[in-house]
Amino acid sequence: MMRANANEKGFTLIELMAAMVILSVLISVGFKKVDTISYASEQNMLTQGIVELNTRESLTWFQIKLSHSGYEGDENLWVSLDKSLGSGYVWESAPARSGGTLKFGNQVSPLNRTYSAHGRPGQWSL
């Protein structure tokens, strides 16, 4: 019969199981944190998309106002407005003069657009 040497070093099964439980708890907390960060970053990207649309709207409105023909109404501005936002952004429902539904990642947001007028550009909002 073989006897265990008293000088042998190692971990007991209980110690290994306790370490695995602790690691699994830490990993599950980490995954939840990553999911929260991912959600927040997608929300932030939607907000940045709205900022970009408003910037383009203002620039297009100013260009039309300064042109020889001048401002002729919202329809003229709408046709000139670049509504594409680059990779990652998808229009769930095509952008219309009154708004549309924008998606980035898993986040979908319906947007409203006020019409432009002679004294102000249109405005995109949630």
Chimera marker file (.cmm) of the C-alpha trace (Angstrom):
<marker_set name="trace">
<marker id="1" x="0.000" y="0.000" z="0.000" r="1" g="1" b="0" radius="0.5"/>
<marker id="2" x="1.285" y="3.384" z="-0.951" r="1" g="1" b="0" radius="0.5"/>
<marker id="3" x="1.337" y="6.069" z="1.696" r="1" g="1" b="0" radius="0.5"/>
<marker id="4" x="1.042" y="9.791" z="0.971" r="1" g="1" b="0" radius="0.5"/>
<marker id="5" x="4.193" y="11.662" z="1.771" r="1" g="1" b="0" radius="0.5"/>
<marker id="6" x="3.634" y="14.287" z="4.443" r="1" g="1" b="0" radius="0.5"/>
<marker id="7" x="5.850" y="16.724" z="2.510" r="1" g="1" b="0" radius="0.5"/>
<marker id="8" x="3.755" y="16.600" z="-0.695" r="1" g="1" b="0" radius="0.5"/>
<marker id="9" x="2.247" y="19.919" z="-1.654" r="1" g="1" b="0" radius="0.5"/>
<marker id="10" x="-1.034" y="20.429" z="-3.494" r="1" g="1" b="0" radius="0.5"/>
<marker id="11" x="-4.622" y="21.529" z="-3.229" r="1" g="1" b="0" radius="0.5"/>
<marker id="12" x="-7.534" y="19.603" z="-1.869" r="1" g="1" b="0" radius="0.5"/>
<marker id="13" x="-10.673" y="19.110" z="-3.905" r="1" g="1" b="0" radius="0.5"/>
<marker id="14" x="-12.547" y="21.543" z="-1.626" r="1" g="1" b="0" radius="0.5"/>
<marker id="15" x="-9.954" y="24.272" z="-2.207" r="1" g="1" b="0" radius="0.5"/>
<marker id="16" x="-10.141" y="23.797" z="-5.980" r="1" g="1" b="0" radius="0.5"/>
<marker id="17" x="-13.944" y="23.921" z="-5.954" r="1" g="1" b="0" radius="0.5"/>
<marker id="18" x="-13.953" y="27.090" z="-3.829" r="1" g="1" b="0" radius="0.5"/>
<marker id="19" x="-11.538" y="28.753" z="-6.260" r="1" g="1" b="0" radius="0.5"/>
<marker id="20" x="-13.760" y="27.774" z="-9.207" r="1" g="1" b="0" radius="0.5"/>
<marker id="21" x="-16.847" y="29.227" z="-7.519" r="1" g="1" b="0" radius="0.5"/>
<marker id="22" x="-15.052" y="32.494" z="-6.806" r="1" g="1" b="0" radius="0.5"/>
<marker id="23" x="-13.773" y="32.701" z="-10.409" r="1" g="1" b="0" radius="0.5"/>
<marker id="24" x="-17.216" y="32.000" z="-11.864" r="1" g="1" b="0" radius="0.5"/>
<marker id="25" x="-18.760" y="34.785" z="-9.766" r="1" g="1" b="0" radius="0.5"/>
<marker id="26" x="-16.055" y="37.226" z="-10.900" r="1" g="1" b="0" radius="0.5"/>
<marker id="27" x="-16.510" y="36.247" z="-14.542" r="1" g="1" b="0" radius="0.5"/>
<marker id="28" x="-20.299" y="36.641" z="-14.397" r="1" g="1" b="0" radius="0.5"/>
<marker id="29" x="-19.925" y="40.130" z="-12.885" r="1" g="1" b="0" radius="0.5"/>
<marker id="30" x="-17.409" y="40.985" z="-15.612" r="1" g="1" b="0" radius="0.5"/>
<marker id="31" x="-19.780" y="39.882" z="-18.394" r="1" g="1" b="0" radius="0.5"/>
<marker id="32" x="-22.572" y="41.998" z="-16.944" r="1" g="1" b="0" radius="0.5"/>
<marker id="33" x="-20.242" y="45.012" z="-16.858" r="1" g="1" b="0" radius="0.5"/>
<marker id="34" x="-19.212" y="44.465" z="-20.497" r="1" g="1" b="0" radius="0.5"/>
<marker id="35" x="-22.883" y="44.202" z="-21.502" r="1" g="1" b="0" radius="0.5"/>
<marker id="36" x="-23.667" y="47.480" z="-19.710" r="1" g="1" b="0" radius="0.5"/>
<marker id="37" x="-20.719" y="49.217" z="-21.363" r="1" g="1" b="0" radius="0.5"/>
<marker id="38" x="-21.788" y="47.889" z="-24.773" r="1" g="1" b="0" radius="0.5"/>
<marker id="39" x="-25.349" y="49.208" z="-24.287" r="1" g="1" b="0" radius="0.5"/>
<marker id="40" x="-24.092" y="52.626" z="-23.199" r="1" g="1" b="0" radius="0.5"/>
<marker id="41" x="-21.696" y="52.899" z="-26.148" r="1" g="1" b="0" radius="0.5"/>
<marker id="42" x="-24.458" y="52.037" z="-28.629" r="1" g="1" b="0" radius="0.5"/>
<marker id="43" x="-26.726" y="54.658" z="-27.054" r="1" g="1" b="0" radius="0.5"/>
<marker id="44" x="-23.890" y="57.169" z="-27.295" r="1" g="1" b="0" radius="0.5"/>
<marker id="45" x="-23.401" y="56.351" z="-30.978" r="1" g="1" b="0" radius="0.5"/>
<marker id="46" x="-27.098" y="56.991" z="-31.650" r="1" g="1" b="0" radius="0.5"/>
<marker id="47" x="-26.783" y="60.359" z="-29.929" r="1" g="1" b="0" radius="0.5"/>
<marker id="48" x="-23.717" y="61.151" z="-32.050" r="1" g="1" b="0" radius="0.5"/>
<marker id="49" x="-25.700" y="60.190" z="-35.160" r="1" g="1" b="0" radius="0.5"/>
<marker id="50" x="-28.373" y="62.741" z="-34.232" r="1" g="1" b="0" radius="0.5"/>
<marker id="51" x="-25.693" y="65.394" z="-33.657" r="1" g="1" b="0" radius="0.5"/>
<marker id="52" x="-24.259" y="64.580" z="-37.101" r="1" g="1" b="0" radius="0.5"/>
<marker id="53" x="-27.700" y="64.861" z="-38.747" r="1" g="1" b="0" radius="0.5"/>
<marker id="54" x="-28.302" y="68.244" z="-37.081" r="1" g="1" b="0" radius="0.5"/>
<marker id="55" x="-24.873" y="69.487" z="-38.176" r="1" g="1" b="0" radius="0.5"/>
<marker id="56" x="-25.516" y="68.421" z="-41.771" r="1" g="1" b="0" radius="0.5"/>
<marker id="57" x="-28.973" y="69.966" z="-41.645" r="1" g="1" b="0" radius="0.5"/>
<marker id="58" x="-27.557" y="73.307" z="-40.485" r="1" g="1" b="0" radius="0.5"/>
<marker id="59" x="-24.734" y="73.298" z="-43.030" r="1" g="1" b="0" radius="0.5"/>
<marker id="60" x="-27.087" y="72.426" z="-45.901" r="1" g="1" b="0" radius="0.5"/>
<marker id="61" x="-29.544" y="75.111" z="-44.784" r="1" g="1" b="0" radius="0.5"/>
<marker id="62" x="-26.773" y="77.748" z="-44.673" r="1" g="1" b="0" radius="0.5"/>
<marker id="63" x="-25.465" y="76.700" z="-48.089" r="1" g="1" b="0" radius="0.5"/>
<marker id="64" x="-28.943" y="77.021" z="-49.579" r="1" g="1" b="0" radius="0.5"/>
<marker id="65" x="-29.522" y="80.379" z="-47.862" r="1" g="1" b="0" radius="0.5"/>
<marker id="66" x="-26.233" y="81.694" z="-49.292" r="1" g="1" b="0" radius="0.5"/>
<marker id="67" x="-26.859" y="80.325" z="-52.801" r="1" g="1" b="0" radius="0.5"/>
<marker id="68" x="-28.115" y="82.499" z="-55.651" r="1" g="1" b="0" radius="0.5"/>
<marker id="69" x="-31.593" y="80.989" z="-55.515" r="1" g="1" b="0" radius="0.5"/>
<marker id="70" x="-31.821" y="81.278" z="-51.713" r="1" g="1" b="0" radius="0.5"/>
<marker id="71" x="-34.116" y="79.284" z="-49.435" r="1" g="1" b="0" radius="0.5"/>
<marker id="72" x="-37.104" y="77.953" z="-51.352" r="1" g="1" b="0" radius="0.5"/>
<marker id="73" x="-38.608" y="75.675" z="-48.710" r="1" g="1" b="0" radius="0.5"/>
<marker id="74" x="-37.979" y="72.492" z="-46.779" r="1" g="1" b="0" radius="0.5"/>
<marker id="75" x="-38.410" y="70.222" z="-49.821" r="1" g="1" b="0" radius="0.5"/>
<marker id="76" x="-35.403" y="71.831" z="-51.531" r="1" g="1" b="0" radius="0.5"/>
<marker id="77" x="-33.301" y="71.355" z="-48.400" r="1" g="1" b="0" radius="0.5"/>
<marker id="78" x="-34.481" y="67.755" z="-47.921" r="1" g="1" b="0" radius="0.5"/>
<marker id="79" x="-33.378" y="66.760" z="-51.423" r="1" g="1" b="0" radius="0.5"/>
<marker id="80" x="-29.900" y="68.260" z="-50.828" r="1" g="1" b="0" radius="0.5"/>
<marker id="81" x="-29.412" y="66.769" z="-47.346" r="1" g="1" b="0" radius="0.5"/>
<marker id="82" x="-26.981" y="63.819" z="-47.041" r="1" g="1" b="0" radius="0.5"/>
<marker id="83" x="-28.753" y="61.388" z="-44.703" r="1" g="1" b="0" radius="0.5"/>
<marker id="84" x="-26.188" y="58.554" z="-44.733" r="1" g="1" b="0" radius="0.5"/>
<marker id="85" x="-24.213" y="58.225" z="-41.508" r="1" g="1" b="0" radius="0.5"/>
<marker id="86" x="-21.555" y="55.640" z="-42.319" r="1" g="1" b="0" radius="0.5"/>
<marker id="87" x="-20.857" y="52.111" z="-41.173" r="1" g="1" b="0" radius="0.5"/>
<marker id="88" x="-22.803" y="50.764" z="-38.239" r="1" g="1" b="0" radius="0.5"/>
<marker id="89" x="-25.821" y="53.023" z="-38.799" r="1" g="1" b="0" radius="0.5"/>
<marker id="90" x="-28.893" y="51.589" z="-40.481" r="1" g="1" b="0" radius="0.5"/>
<marker id="91" x="-32.169" y="53.349" z="-41.236" r="1" g="1" b="0" radius="0.5"/>
<marker id="92" x="-34.825" y="50.856" z="-40.056" r="1" g="1" b="0" radius="0.5"/>
<marker id="93" x="-37.462" y="52.972" z="-41.751" r="1" g="1" b="0" radius="0.5"/>
<marker id="94" x="-36.187" y="55.231" z="-44.491" r="1" g="1" b="0" radius="0.5"/>
<marker id="95" x="-35.584" y="58.807" z="-43.388" r="1" g="1" b="0" radius="0.5"/>
<marker id="96" x="-38.486" y="61.055" z="-44.243" r="1" g="1" b="0" radius="0.5"/>
<marker id="97" x="-38.973" y="64.780" z="-43.893" r="1" g="1" b="0" radius="0.5"/>
<marker id="98" x="-40.731" y="64.168" z="-40.556" r="1" g="1" b="0" radius="0.5"/>
<marker id="99" x="-38.130" y="61.693" z="-39.193" r="1" g="1" b="0" radius="0.5"/>
<marker id="100" x="-37.234" y="58.017" z="-39.369" r="1" g="1" b="0" radius="0.5"/>
<marker id="101" x="-36.015" y="55.099" z="-37.301" r="1" g="1" b="0" radius="0.5"/>
<marker id="102" x="-32.253" y="54.860" z="-36.829" r="1" g="1" b="0" radius="0.5"/>
<marker id="103" x="-30.412" y="51.745" z="-35.621" r="1" g="1" b="0" radius="0.5"/>
<marker id="104" x="-26.871" y="51.319" z="-34.332" r="1" g="1" b="0" radius="0.5"/>
<marker id="105" x="-25.848" y="47.869" z="-33.091" r="1" g="1" b="0" radius="0.5"/>
<marker id="106" x="-28.805" y="46.529" z="-31.115" r="1" g="1" b="0" radius="0.5"/>
<marker id="107" x="-30.208" y="49.967" z="-30.291" r="1" g="1" b="0" radius="0.5"/>
<marker id="108" x="-33.114" y="51.297" z="-32.353" r="1" g="1" b="0" radius="0.5"/>
<marker id="109" x="-34.403" y="54.815" z="-31.954" r="1" g="1" b="0" radius="0.5"/>
<marker id="110" x="-37.317" y="56.577" z="-33.658" r="1" g="1" b="0" radius="0.5"/>
<marker id="111" x="-36.318" y="60.126" z="-34.614" r="1" g="1" b="0" radius="0.5"/>
<marker id="112" x="-38.435" y="63.190" z="-35.240" r="1" g="1" b="0" radius="0.5"/>
<marker id="113" x="-37.483" y="66.027" z="-37.563" r="1" g="1" b="0" radius="0.5"/>
<marker id="114" x="-38.962" y="69.498" z="-37.523" r="1" g="1" b="0" radius="0.5"/>
<marker id="115" x="-39.221" y="71.099" z="-40.940" r="1" g="1" b="0" radius="0.5"/>
<marker id="116" x="-36.801" y="73.830" z="-41.847" r="1" g="1" b="0" radius="0.5"/>
<marker id="117" x="-38.102" y="77.332" z="-42.302" r="1" g="1" b="0" radius="0.5"/>
<marker id="118" x="-36.805" y="80.580" z="-43.725" r="1" g="1" b="0" radius="0.5"/>
<marker id="119" x="-35.407" y="81.585" z="-40.309" r="1" g="1" b="0" radius="0.5"/>
<marker id="120" x="-34.061" y="78.232" z="-39.026" r="1" g="1" b="0" radius="0.5"/>
<marker id="121" x="-32.847" y="74.813" z="-40.191" r="1" g="1" b="0" radius="0.5"/>
<marker id="122" x="-34.737" y="71.615" z="-39.445" r="1" g="1" b="0" radius="0.5"/>
<marker id="123" x="-33.922" y="69.802" z="-36.204" r="1" g="1" b="0" radius="0.5"/>
<marker id="124" x="-33.535" y="66.065" z="-35.505" r="1" g="1" b="0" radius="0.5"/>
<marker id="125" x="-34.431" y="64.721" z="-32.054" r="1" g="1" b="0" radius="0.5"/>
<marker id="126" x="-35.428" y="61.556" z="-30.170" r="1" g="1" b="0" radius="0.5"/>
<link id1="1" id2="2" r="1" g="1" b="0" radius="0.2"/>
<link id1="2" id2="3" r="1" g="1" b="0" radius="0.2"/>
<link id1="3" id2="4" r="1" g="1" b="0" radius="0.2"/>
<link id1="4" id2="5" r="1" g="1" b="0" radius="0.2"/>
<link id1="5" id2="6" r="1" g="1" b="0" radius="0.2"/>
<link id1="6" id2="7" r="1" g="1" b="0" radius="0.2"/>
<link id1="7" id2="8" r="1" g="1" b="0" radius="0.2"/>
<link id1="8" id2="9" r="1" g="1" b="0" radius="0.2"/>
<link id1="9" id2="10" r="1" g="1" b="0" radius="0.2"/>
<link id1="10" id2="11" r="1" g="1" b="0" radius="0.2"/>
<link id1="11" id2="12" r="1" g="1" b="0" radius="0.2"/>
<link id1="12" id2="13" r="1" g="1" b="0" radius="0.2"/>
<link id1="13" id2="14" r="1" g="1" b="0" radius="0.2"/>
<link id1="14" id2="15" r="1" g="1" b="0" radius="0.2"/>
<link id1="15" id2="16" r="1" g="1" b="0" radius="0.2"/>
<link id1="16" id2="17" r="1" g="1" b="0" radius="0.2"/>
<link id1="17" id2="18" r="1" g="1" b="0" radius="0.2"/>
<link id1="18" id2="19" r="1" g="1" b="0" radius="0.2"/>
<link id1="19" id2="20" r="1" g="1" b="0" radius="0.2"/>
<link id1="20" id2="21" r="1" g="1" b="0" radius="0.2"/>
<link id1="21" id2="22" r="1" g="1" b="0" radius="0.2"/>
<link id1="22" id2="23" r="1" g="1" b="0" radius="0.2"/>
<link id1="23" id2="24" r="1" g="1" b="0" radius="0.2"/>
<link id1="24" id2="25" r="1" g="1" b="0" radius="0.2"/>
<link id1="25" id2="26" r="1" g="1" b="0" radius="0.2"/>
<link id1="26" id2="27" r="1" g="1" b="0" radius="0.2"/>
<link id1="27" id2="28" r="1" g="1" b="0" radius="0.2"/>
<link id1="28" id2="29" r="1" g="1" b="0" radius="0.2"/>
<link id1="29" id2="30" r="1" g="1" b="0" radius="0.2"/>
<link id1="30" id2="31" r="1" g="1" b="0" radius="0.2"/>
<link id1="31" id2="32" r="1" g="1" b="0" radius="0.2"/>
<link id1="32" id2="33" r="1" g="1" b="0" radius="0.2"/>
<link id1="33" id2="34" r="1" g="1" b="0" radius="0.2"/>
<link id1="34" id2="35" r="1" g="1" b="0" radius="0.2"/>
<link id1="35" id2="36" r="1" g="1" b="0" radius="0.2"/>
<link id1="36" id2="37" r="1" g="1" b="0" radius="0.2"/>
<link id1="37" id2="38" r="1" g="1" b="0" radius="0.2"/>
<link id1="38" id2="39" r="1" g="1" b="0" radius="0.2"/>
<link id1="39" id2="40" r="1" g="1" b="0" radius="0.2"/>
<link id1="40" id2="41" r="1" g="1" b="0" radius="0.2"/>
<link id1="41" id2="42" r="1" g="1" b="0" radius="0.2"/>
<link id1="42" id2="43" r="1" g="1" b="0" radius="0.2"/>
<link id1="43" id2="44" r="1" g="1" b="0" radius="0.2"/>
<link id1="44" id2="45" r="1" g="1" b="0" radius="0.2"/>
<link id1="45" id2="46" r="1" g="1" b="0" radius="0.2"/>
<link id1="46" id2="47" r="1" g="1" b="0" radius="0.2"/>
<link id1="47" id2="48" r="1" g="1" b="0" radius="0.2"/>
<link id1="48" id2="49" r="1" g="1" b="0" radius="0.2"/>
<link id1="49" id2="50" r="1" g="1" b="0" radius="0.2"/>
<link id1="50" id2="51" r="1" g="1" b="0" radius="0.2"/>
<link id1="51" id2="52" r="1" g="1" b="0" radius="0.2"/>
<link id1="52" id2="53" r="1" g="1" b="0" radius="0.2"/>
<link id1="53" id2="54" r="1" g="1" b="0" radius="0.2"/>
<link id1="54" id2="55" r="1" g="1" b="0" radius="0.2"/>
<link id1="55" id2="56" r="1" g="1" b="0" radius="0.2"/>
<link id1="56" id2="57" r="1" g="1" b="0" radius="0.2"/>
<link id1="57" id2="58" r="1" g="1" b="0" radius="0.2"/>
<link id1="58" id2="59" r="1" g="1" b="0" radius="0.2"/>
<link id1="59" id2="60" r="1" g="1" b="0" radius="0.2"/>
<link id1="60" id2="61" r="1" g="1" b="0" radius="0.2"/>
<link id1="61" id2="62" r="1" g="1" b="0" radius="0.2"/>
<link id1="62" id2="63" r="1" g="1" b="0" radius="0.2"/>
<link id1="63" id2="64" r="1" g="1" b="0" radius="0.2"/>
<link id1="64" id2="65" r="1" g="1" b="0" radius="0.2"/>
<link id1="65" id2="66" r="1" g="1" b="0" radius="0.2"/>
<link id1="66" id2="67" r="1" g="1" b="0" radius="0.2"/>
<link id1="67" id2="68" r="1" g="1" b="0" radius="0.2"/>
<link id1="68" id2="69" r="1" g="1" b="0" radius="0.2"/>
<link id1="69" id2="70" r="1" g="1" b="0" radius="0.2"/>
<link id1="70" id2="71" r="1" g="1" b="0" radius="0.2"/>
<link id1="71" id2="72" r="1" g="1" b="0" radius="0.2"/>
<link id1="72" id2="73" r="1" g="1" b="0" radius="0.2"/>
<link id1="73" id2="74" r="1" g="1" b="0" radius="0.2"/>
<link id1="74" id2="75" r="1" g="1" b="0" radius="0.2"/>
<link id1="75" id2="76" r="1" g="1" b="0" radius="0.2"/>
<link id1="76" id2="77" r="1" g="1" b="0" radius="0.2"/>
<link id1="77" id2="78" r="1" g="1" b="0" radius="0.2"/>
<link id1="78" id2="79" r="1" g="1" b="0" radius="0.2"/>
<link id1="79" id2="80" r="1" g="1" b="0" radius="0.2"/>
<link id1="80" id2="81" r="1" g="1" b="0" radius="0.2"/>
<link id1="81" id2="82" r="1" g="1" b="0" radius="0.2"/>
<link id1="82" id2="83" r="1" g="1" b="0" radius="0.2"/>
<link id1="83" id2="84" r="1" g="1" b="0" radius="0.2"/>
<link id1="84" id2="85" r="1" g="1" b="0" radius="0.2"/>
<link id1="85" id2="86" r="1" g="1" b="0" radius="0.2"/>
<link id1="86" id2="87" r="1" g="1" b="0" radius="0.2"/>
<link id1="87" id2="88" r="1" g="1" b="0" radius="0.2"/>
<link id1="88" id2="89" r="1" g="1" b="0" radius="0.2"/>
<link id1="89" id2="90" r="1" g="1" b="0" radius="0.2"/>
<link id1="90" id2="91" r="1" g="1" b="0" radius="0.2"/>
<link id1="91" id2="92" r="1" g="1" b="0" radius="0.2"/>
<link id1="92" id2="93" r="1" g="1" b="0" radius="0.2"/>
<link id1="93" id2="94" r="1" g="1" b="0" radius="0.2"/>
<link id1="94" id2="95" r="1" g="1" b="0" radius="0.2"/>
<link id1="95" id2="96" r="1" g="1" b="0" radius="0.2"/>
<link id1="96" id2="97" r="1" g="1" b="0" radius="0.2"/>
<link id1="97" id2="98" r="1" g="1" b="0" radius="0.2"/>
<link id1="98" id2="99" r="1" g="1" b="0" radius="0.2"/>
<link id1="99" id2="100" r="1" g="1" b="0" radius="0.2"/>
<link id1="100" id2="101" r="1" g="1" b="0" radius="0.2"/>
<link id1="101" id2="102" r="1" g="1" b="0" radius="0.2"/>
<link id1="102" id2="103" r="1" g="1" b="0" radius="0.2"/>
<link id1="103" id2="104" r="1" g="1" b="0" radius="0.2"/>
<link id1="104" id2="105" r="1" g="1" b="0" radius="0.2"/>
<link id1="105" id2="106" r="1" g="1" b="0" radius="0.2"/>
<link id1="106" id2="107" r="1" g="1" b="0" radius="0.2"/>
<link id1="107" id2="108" r="1" g="1" b="0" radius="0.2"/>
<link id1="108" id2="109" r="1" g="1" b="0" radius="0.2"/>
<link id1="109" id2="110" r="1" g="1" b="0" radius="0.2"/>
<link id1="110" id2="111" r="1" g="1" b="0" radius="0.2"/>
<link id1="111" id2="112" r="1" g="1" b="0" radius="0.2"/>
<link id1="112" id2="113" r="1" g="1" b="0" radius="0.2"/>
<link id1="113" id2="114" r="1" g="1" b="0" radius="0.2"/>
<link id1="114" id2="115" r="1" g="1" b="0" radius="0.2"/>
<link id1="115" id2="116" r="1" g="1" b="0" radius="0.2"/>
<link id1="116" id2="117" r="1" g="1" b="0" radius="0.2"/>
<link id1="117" id2="118" r="1" g="1" b="0" radius="0.2"/>
<link id1="118" id2="119" r="1" g="1" b="0" radius="0.2"/>
<link id1="119" id2="120" r="1" g="1" b="0" radius="0.2"/>
<link id1="120" id2="121" r="1" g="1" b="0" radius="0.2"/>
<link id1="121" id2="122" r="1" g="1" b="0" radius="0.2"/>
<link id1="122" id2="123" r="1" g="1" b="0" radius="0.2"/>
<link id1="123" id2="124" r="1" g="1" b="0" radius="0.2"/>
<link id1="124" id2="125" r="1" g="1" b="0" radius="0.2"/>
<link id1="125" id2="126" r="1" g="1" b="0" radius="0.2"/>
</marker_set>
